[in-house]
Amino acid sequence: MSEMDPHQAELMAADHCILVDCEDRPIGSAAKQQCHLMTEIKAGKGLHRAFSVFLFNEKNELLLQRRAGVKPTFPNRWTNTCCSHPLANRPEEADETDNIGVKNAAIRKLDDELGIPVGTLKPSDFVYLTRIQYCAHSDGKWGEHEVDHLMFCKPSVPICLDNINPNEVSEVKWVSPAQLKEDFAAARLNPTHLTPWFEMIATQMMLGWWENGALDKVMAAGGLGDELRSRVPKILTLKDKPDTQIPEDTPGLQKAQALQSQQEQQRQQ
């Protein structure tokens, strides 16, 4: 950690993530540093709870951020609006009632990363969609293995982006679905253009909830609904990237894979 940016090193040591099994049931906690080490991830010990926020403006454009160069995992890559972790040492973020914990964590991190002050957004402004599990290697030392809770947010108040934290975010941009597809094309030429979780979520499911008026329907309905949510894959990978496969020793993996296989068979019927 001696070579790491001091702010990032402090977060790695002080923040404690919620360790979970494949069904998102808490099984303990660990420092952010520990559960992002590839040695822990490969041993099936790094799976932790996370969230991803997708924030839209009045034109239904999506806000993307480019991760700062000092980030230990996936630096300088474009990704969704905000992605981070509810913390075990913050009781309001460990609360699972109506997904309030991940919403509280999102409010905190939108302030920390993008300078959107706490109080601008309320938990009720976030539409909870579903959760997915993914794994991704950043480099030989660091990586991600998360149960990621996905949320849409379309604020009814203006969002000021004049106070972005340069230690977390290097730049931001608003994109339409067509413009995001240009980023997909760029990622095919440059594998470090997008974060793997954003690429998985956006290409495999999110566009269907956004394009052609779908976003307004999802927001008005307050989510995907039980039927659509039940058809969402619970484990995402990138077929051309073996390092996105879930470690075999992950708690509850066999049951999760069996359920996903059953869902795929039902979708094909």
TIKE-254072 format. One record per residue (C-alpha): residue number from 0; residue in one letter; x, y, z. Coordinates in steps of 0.25 Angstrom, whole numbers, plus 5000, padded with zeros to 4 digits. Each point is the difference from the previous one (the first is absolute). Last residue first. Layout:
<recs>
<rec num="NUM" residu="A" u="X" v="Y" w="Z"/>
...
</recs>
This chain:
<recs>
<rec num="268" residu="Q" u="4844" v="4910" w="4904"/>
<rec num="267" residu="Q" u="5014" v="5007" w="4998"/>
<rec num="266" residu="R" u="4997" v="5009" w="5012"/>
<rec num="265" residu="Q" u="4996" v="4988" w="5009"/>
<rec num="264" residu="Q" u="5014" v="4993" w="4996"/>
<rec num="263" residu="E" u="5007" v="5013" w="5004"/>
<rec num="262" residu="Q" u="4993" v="5001" w="5013"/>
<rec num="261" residu="Q" u="5004" v="4986" w="5004"/>
<rec num="260" residu="S" u="5014" v="5002" w="4996"/>
<rec num="259" residu="Q" u="5000" v="5013" w="5009"/>
<rec num="258" residu="L" u="4994" v="4992" w="5012"/>
<rec num="257" residu="A" u="5011" v="4989" w="4998"/>
<rec num="256" residu="Q" u="5011" v="5010" w="5000"/>
<rec num="255" residu="A" u="4995" v="5007" w="5012"/>
<rec num="254" residu="K" u="4999" v="4986" w="5008"/>
<rec num="253" residu="Q" u="5014" v="4997" w="4995"/>
<rec num="252" residu="L" u="5006" v="5014" w="5004"/>
<rec num="251" residu="G" u="4995" v="5000" w="5015"/>
<rec num="250" residu="P" u="5013" v="5004" w="5006"/>
<rec num="249" residu="T" u="5010" v="5003" w="4989"/>
<rec num="248" residu="D" u="5010" v="4989" w="4999"/>
<rec num="247" residu="E" u="4999" v="4999" w="4984"/>
<rec num="246" residu="P" u="5004" v="5014" w="4998"/>
<rec num="245" residu="I" u="4989" v="5007" w="4991"/>
<rec num="244" residu="Q" u="5005" v="5002" w="4985"/>
<rec num="243" residu="T" u="5004" v="5014" w="4996"/>
<rec num="242" residu="D" u="5014" v="4997" w="4998"/>
<rec num="241" residu="P" u="4997" v="4991" w="4988"/>
<rec num="240" residu="K" u="4996" v="5012" w="4992"/>
<rec num="239" residu="D" u="4994" v="4997" w="4986"/>
<rec num="238" residu="K" u="4987" v="4995" w="5006"/>
<rec num="237" residu="L" u="4999" v="5012" w="5010"/>
<rec num="236" residu="T" u="4993" v="4996" w="5013"/>
<rec num="235" residu="L" u="4987" v="5003" w="5007"/>
<rec num="234" residu="I" u="4994" v="4992" w="5011"/>
<rec num="233" residu="K" u="4985" v="5002" w="5005"/>
<rec num="232" residu="P" u="4995" v="5000" w="4986"/>
<rec num="231" residu="V" u="4987" v="5009" w="4999"/>
<rec num="230" residu="R" u="4988" v="4991" w="4998"/>
<rec num="229" residu="S" u="4994" v="5001" w="5014"/>
<rec num="228" residu="R" u="5002" v="5016" w="4999"/>
<rec num="227" residu="L" u="4990" v="5000" w="4988"/>
<rec num="226" residu="E" u="4989" v="4992" w="5007"/>
<rec num="225" residu="D" u="5002" v="5007" w="5014"/>
<rec num="224" residu="G" u="4999" v="5014" w="4994"/>
<rec num="223" residu="L" u="5011" v="5008" w="4994"/>
<rec num="222" residu="G" u="5000" v="5012" w="5009"/>
<rec num="221" residu="G" u="4992" v="5011" w="5006"/>
<rec num="220" residu="A" u="4989" v="4998" w="4989"/>
<rec num="219" residu="A" u="5002" v="5015" w="4995"/>
<rec num="218" residu="M" u="5015" v="4999" w="5000"/>
<rec num="217" residu="V" u="5000" v="4987" w="4992"/>
<rec num="216" residu="K" u="4990" v="5006" w="4990"/>
<rec num="215" residu="D" u="5008" v="5013" w="4999"/>
<rec num="214" residu="L" u="5013" v="4991" w="4997"/>
<rec num="213" residu="A" u="4993" v="4992" w="4990"/>
<rec num="212" residu="G" u="4997" v="5012" w="4990"/>
<rec num="211" residu="N" u="5007" v="4994" w="4989"/>
<rec num="210" residu="E" u="5013" v="4997" w="5007"/>
<rec num="209" residu="W" u="5002" v="4999" w="5015"/>
<rec num="208" residu="W" u="4996" v="4986" w="5006"/>
<rec num="207" residu="G" u="5005" v="4992" w="4988"/>
<rec num="206" residu="L" u="5013" v="5008" w="5000"/>
<rec num="205" residu="M" u="5002" v="4995" w="5014"/>
<rec num="204" residu="M" u="5000" v="4985" w="4998"/>
<rec num="203" residu="Q" u="5012" v="4994" w="4993"/>
<rec num="202" residu="T" u="5008" v="5011" w="4994"/>
<rec num="201" residu="A" u="4998" v="5010" w="5012"/>
<rec num="200" residu="I" u="5002" v="4990" w="5011"/>
<rec num="199" residu="M" u="5012" v="4993" w="4994"/>
<rec num="198" residu="E" u="5007" v="5013" w="4995"/>
<rec num="197" residu="F" u="4997" v="5006" w="5014"/>
<rec num="196" residu="W" u="5006" v="4989" w="5007"/>
<rec num="195" residu="P" u="5012" v="4999" w="4991"/>
<rec num="194" residu="T" u="5004" v="5014" w="5002"/>
<rec num="193" residu="L" u="5001" v="5007" w="4986"/>
<rec num="192" residu="H" u="5012" v="5005" w="4992"/>
<rec num="191" residu="T" u="5010" v="4990" w="5004"/>
<rec num="190" residu="P" u="4997" v="4990" w="4990"/>
<rec num="189" residu="N" u="5003" v="5010" w="4989"/>
<rec num="188" residu="L" u="4995" v="4996" w="4986"/>
<rec num="187" residu="R" u="4987" v="4993" w="5004"/>
<rec num="186" residu="A" u="4999" v="5011" w="5011"/>
<rec num="185" residu="A" u="4999" v="5011" w="4990"/>
<rec num="184" residu="A" u="4988" v="4993" w="4994"/>
<rec num="183" residu="F" u="4994" v="4999" w="5013"/>
<rec num="182" residu="D" u="5002" v="5014" w="5002"/>
<rec num="181" residu="E" u="4993" v="5003" w="4987"/>
<rec num="180" residu="K" u="4989" v="4992" w="5005"/>
<rec num="179" residu="L" u="4999" v="5010" w="5012"/>
<rec num="178" residu="Q" u="4998" v="5011" w="4990"/>
<rec num="177" residu="A" u="4988" v="4993" w="4994"/>
<rec num="176" residu="P" u="4994" v="4998" w="5013"/>
<rec num="175" residu="S" u="5002" v="5014" w="5004"/>
<rec num="174" residu="V" u="5012" v="5005" w="5008"/>
<rec num="173" residu="W" u="5003" v="5010" w="5010"/>
<rec num="172" residu="K" u="5015" v="5002" w="5004"/>
<rec num="171" residu="V" u="5009" v="5000" w="5012"/>
<rec num="170" residu="E" u="5015" v="5002" w="5002"/>
<rec num="169" residu="S" u="5011" v="4996" w="5010"/>
<rec num="168" residu="V" u="4992" v="4994" w="5011"/>
<rec num="167" residu="E" u="5005" v="4994" w="5013"/>
<rec num="166" residu="N" u="5012" v="5009" w="5005"/>
<rec num="165" residu="P" u="4994" v="5011" w="4991"/>
<rec num="164" residu="N" u="4988" v="5001" w="5009"/>
<rec num="163" residu="I" u="4989" v="5007" w="4991"/>
<rec num="162" residu="N" u="4996" v="5013" w="5005"/>
<rec num="161" residu="D" u="4993" v="5007" w="4988"/>
<rec num="160" residu="L" u="4991" v="4989" w="4996"/>
<rec num="159" residu="C" u="4987" v="5007" w="5005"/>
<rec num="158" residu="I" u="4987" v="4991" w="4999"/>
<rec num="157" residu="P" u="4987" v="5007" w="4997"/>
<rec num="156" residu="V" u="4988" v="4995" w="5008"/>
<rec num="155" residu="S" u="4990" v="4989" w="4996"/>
<rec num="154" residu="P" u="5012" v="4990" w="5000"/>
<rec num="153" residu="K" u="4999" v="4988" w="4990"/>
<rec num="152" residu="C" u="5006" v="4988" w="5008"/>
<rec num="151" residu="F" u="5002" v="4986" w="4996"/>
<rec num="150" residu="M" u="5005" v="4989" w="5009"/>
<rec num="149" residu="L" u="5008" v="4987" w="4999"/>
<rec num="148" residu="H" u="5005" v="4992" w="5012"/>
<rec num="147" residu="D" u="5013" v="4994" w="4997"/>
<rec num="146" residu="V" u="5004" v="4986" w="5007"/>
<rec num="145" residu="E" u="5015" v="5003" w="4998"/>
<rec num="144" residu="H" u="5013" v="4994" w="4996"/>
<rec num="143" residu="E" u="5010" v="5011" w="4996"/>
<rec num="142" residu="G" u="5015" v="5000" w="4998"/>
<rec num="141" residu="W" u="5014" v="5003" w="5005"/>
<rec num="140" residu="K" u="5014" v="4994" w="4999"/>
<rec num="139" residu="G" u="5003" v="4995" w="4986"/>
<rec num="138" residu="D" u="4991" v="5010" w="4994"/>
<rec num="137" residu="S" u="4985" v="5004" w="5000"/>
<rec num="136" residu="H" u="4994" v="4986" w="5000"/>
<rec num="135" residu="A" u="4985" v="5000" w="4999"/>
<rec num="134" residu="C" u="4989" v="4992" w="5007"/>
<rec num="133" residu="Y" u="4985" v="5002" w="4999"/>
<rec num="132" residu="Q" u="4988" v="4997" w="5008"/>
<rec num="131" residu="I" u="4986" v="5007" w="4997"/>
<rec num="130" residu="R" u="4990" v="5008" w="5008"/>
<rec num="129" residu="T" u="4987" v="5005" w="4995"/>
<rec num="128" residu="L" u="4993" v="5013" w="4996"/>
<rec num="127" residu="Y" u="4999" v="5010" w="5012"/>
<rec num="126" residu="V" u="4994" v="5014" w="4996"/>
<rec num="125" residu="F" u="5008" v="5010" w="5008"/>
<rec num="124" residu="D" u="4993" v="5014" w="5003"/>
<rec num="123" residu="S" u="4993" v="4993" w="5012"/>
<rec num="122" residu="P" u="5013" v="5000" w="5007"/>
<rec num="121" residu="K" u="5001" v="5015" w="4999"/>
<rec num="120" residu="L" u="5009" v="5008" w="4991"/>
<rec num="119" residu="T" u="5005" v="5014" w="5002"/>
<rec num="118" residu="G" u="5001" v="4997" w="5015"/>
<rec num="117" residu="V" u="5015" v="4996" w="5000"/>
<rec num="116" residu="P" u="5006" v="5009" w="4990"/>
<rec num="115" residu="I" u="5003" v="4996" w="4986"/>
<rec num="114" residu="G" u="5015" v="5002" w="4999"/>
<rec num="113" residu="L" u="5003" v="4989" w="4990"/>
<rec num="112" residu="E" u="5008" v="4990" w="5008"/>
<rec num="111" residu="D" u="4997" v="5002" w="5015"/>
<rec num="110" residu="D" u="4986" v="5006" w="4998"/>
<rec num="109" residu="L" u="4996" v="4989" w="4990"/>
<rec num="108" residu="K" u="5007" v="4991" w="5010"/>
<rec num="107" residu="R" u="4991" v="5004" w="5012"/>
<rec num="106" residu="I" u="4987" v="4999" w="4992"/>
<rec num="105" residu="A" u="5004" v="4986" w="4995"/>
<rec num="104" residu="A" u="5003" v="4995" w="5014"/>
<rec num="103" residu="N" u="4986" v="5004" w="5004"/>
<rec num="102" residu="K" u="4994" v="4993" w="4988"/>
<rec num="101" residu="V" u="5008" v="4988" w="5003"/>
<rec num="100" residu="G" u="4995" v="4999" w="5014"/>
<rec num="99" residu="I" u="4985" v="5004" w="4997"/>
<rec num="98" residu="N" u="4999" v="4987" w="4991"/>
<rec num="97" residu="D" u="4985" v="4999" w="5005"/>
<rec num="96" residu="T" u="5006" v="4996" w="5014"/>
<rec num="95" residu="E" u="5014" v="4995" w="4998"/>
<rec num="94" residu="D" u="5007" v="5009" w="5010"/>
<rec num="93" residu="A" u="5015" v="4999" w="4999"/>
<rec num="92" residu="E" u="5001" v="5014" w="4994"/>
<rec num="91" residu="E" u="4993" v="5007" w="5012"/>
<rec num="90" residu="P" u="5008" v="4991" w="5010"/>
<rec num="89" residu="R" u="5013" v="5006" w="4994"/>
<rec num="88" residu="N" u="5012" v="4991" w="5004"/>
<rec num="87" residu="A" u="4996" v="4989" w="4990"/>
<rec num="86" residu="L" u="5001" v="5010" w="4988"/>
<rec num="85" residu="P" u="4991" v="5001" w="4988"/>
<rec num="84" residu="H" u="5009" v="5000" w="4988"/>
<rec num="83" residu="S" u="5004" v="5007" w="4988"/>
<rec num="82" residu="C" u="4995" v="5003" w="4986"/>
<rec num="81" residu="C" u="4996" v="5014" w="4995"/>
<rec num="80" residu="T" u="4995" v="5006" w="4987"/>
<rec num="79" residu="N" u="5004" v="4988" w="4991"/>
<rec num="78" residu="T" u="5014" v="4997" w="4995"/>
<rec num="77" residu="W" u="5011" v="5006" w="4992"/>
<rec num="76" residu="R" u="5014" v="4995" w="5003"/>
<rec num="75" residu="N" u="5012" v="5008" w="5005"/>
<rec num="74" residu="P" u="5003" v="4990" w="5012"/>
<rec num="73" residu="F" u="4994" v="4986" w="5000"/>
<rec num="72" residu="T" u="5003" v="4997" w="5015"/>
<rec num="71" residu="P" u="5010" v="5008" w="5008"/>
<rec num="70" residu="K" u="4994" v="5013" w="4996"/>
<rec num="69" residu="V" u="5011" v="5010" w="4998"/>
<rec num="68" residu="G" u="4996" v="5003" w="4986"/>
<rec num="67" residu="A" u="4987" v="5005" w="5003"/>
<rec num="66" residu="R" u="4988" v="4992" w="4995"/>
<rec num="65" residu="R" u="4992" v="5006" w="4988"/>
<rec num="64" residu="Q" u="4986" v="5003" w="5003"/>
<rec num="63" residu="L" u="4988" v="4998" w="4992"/>
<rec num="62" residu="L" u="4986" v="5007" w="5002"/>
<rec num="61" residu="L" u="4989" v="4994" w="4991"/>
<rec num="60" residu="E" u="4991" v="5008" w="4991"/>
<rec num="59" residu="N" u="4985" v="4999" w="5002"/>
<rec num="58" residu="K" u="4999" v="5015" w="4996"/>
<rec num="57" residu="E" u="4996" v="5004" w="5014"/>
<rec num="56" residu="N" u="5013" v="4994" w="5005"/>
<rec num="55" residu="F" u="5003" v="4986" w="5004"/>
<rec num="54" residu="L" u="5008" v="4993" w="5011"/>
<rec num="53" residu="F" u="5004" v="4986" w="4999"/>
<rec num="52" residu="V" u="5005" v="4995" w="5014"/>
<rec num="51" residu="S" u="5007" v="4988" w="5003"/>
<rec num="50" residu="F" u="5001" v="4993" w="5013"/>
<rec num="49" residu="A" u="5009" v="4990" w="5008"/>
<rec num="48" residu="R" u="4999" v="4989" w="5009"/>
<rec num="47" residu="H" u="5013" v="4991" w="5002"/>
<rec num="46" residu="L" u="5006" v="4987" w="4994"/>
<rec num="45" residu="G" u="5014" v="5000" w="5004"/>
<rec num="44" residu="K" u="5003" v="4986" w="5006"/>
<rec num="43" residu="G" u="4998" v="4991" w="4988"/>
<rec num="42" residu="A" u="5015" v="4997" w="5000"/>
<rec num="41" residu="K" u="5002" v="5007" w="4987"/>
<rec num="40" residu="I" u="4994" v="5012" w="5006"/>
<rec num="39" residu="E" u="5009" v="5000" w="5013"/>
<rec num="38" residu="T" u="5012" v="4999" w="4991"/>
<rec num="37" residu="M" u="4995" v="5010" w="4991"/>
<rec num="36" residu="L" u="5000" v="5010" w="5011"/>
<rec num="35" residu="H" u="4987" v="5008" w="5000"/>
<rec num="34" residu="C" u="4994" v="4994" w="5012"/>
<rec num="33" residu="Q" u="5012" v="5003" w="5008"/>
<rec num="32" residu="Q" u="5002" v="5015" w="4997"/>
<rec num="31" residu="K" u="4985" v="5003" w="5002"/>
<rec num="30" residu="A" u="5002" v="4995" w="5014"/>
<rec num="29" residu="A" u="4991" v="4987" w="5003"/>
<rec num="28" residu="S" u="4986" v="4997" w="5005"/>
<rec num="27" residu="G" u="4992" v="4987" w="5003"/>
<rec num="26" residu="I" u="4991" v="4990" w="4994"/>
<rec num="25" residu="P" u="4989" v="5010" w="4995"/>
<rec num="24" residu="R" u="4990" v="4993" w="4991"/>
<rec num="23" residu="D" u="5001" v="5006" w="4986"/>
<rec num="22" residu="E" u="4995" v="4986" w="4993"/>
<rec num="21" residu="C" u="5014" v="4997" w="4995"/>
<rec num="20" residu="D" u="5006" v="5002" w="5014"/>
<rec num="19" residu="V" u="5003" v="5013" w="5007"/>
<rec num="18" residu="L" u="5011" v="5008" w="5005"/>
<rec num="17" residu="I" u="4996" v="5015" w="5004"/>
<rec num="16" residu="C" u="5011" v="5009" w="4998"/>
<rec num="15" residu="H" u="5009" v="5007" w="5010"/>
<rec num="14" residu="D" u="5005" v="5014" w="4997"/>
<rec num="13" residu="A" u="5012" v="5004" w="5008"/>
<rec num="12" residu="A" u="5012" v="4993" w="4993"/>
<rec num="11" residu="M" u="4996" v="5002" w="4986"/>
<rec num="10" residu="L" u="4994" v="5013" w="5002"/>
<rec num="9" residu="E" u="5014" v="5005" w="5006"/>
<rec num="8" residu="A" u="5008" v="4994" w="4989"/>
<rec num="7" residu="Q" u="4991" v="5008" w="4990"/>
<rec num="6" residu="H" u="5002" v="5013" w="5007"/>
<rec num="5" residu="P" u="5015" v="4997" w="5001"/>
<rec num="4" residu="D" u="5002" v="4996" w="4985"/>
<rec num="3" residu="M" u="5006" v="4986" w="5000"/>
<rec num="2" residu="E" u="5015" v="4997" w="5000"/>
<rec num="1" residu="S" u="5000" v="4997" w="5015"/>
<rec num="0" residu="M" u="4988" v="4991" w="4999"/>
</recs>
